[in-house]
């Protein structure tokens, strides 16, 4: 489990063994992304 890293890093998934970049974010960025994605509903709304 990752809890808000202070610097950029990469992690390796224990299941698929792929590596992923992890970037630190602030609360304002998280709020913006949630608003743009409508808290996940945007992905499930048909056009």
C-alpha positions, 0 to 999 in steps of 0.5 A: 500500500502506498500513501502519498509519496513525497517524490517520483518513484516506480513500483513493481506489481506483485501480480503482473510484474509490470512497473508503474510510475508513481507521482506525488499529487496534492489534494487540489489535483485529486479534487480536480480529477474527481470533478472531471471524472464525475467521481467515476460516473463519467466512465460509465455514462454512454454517449 
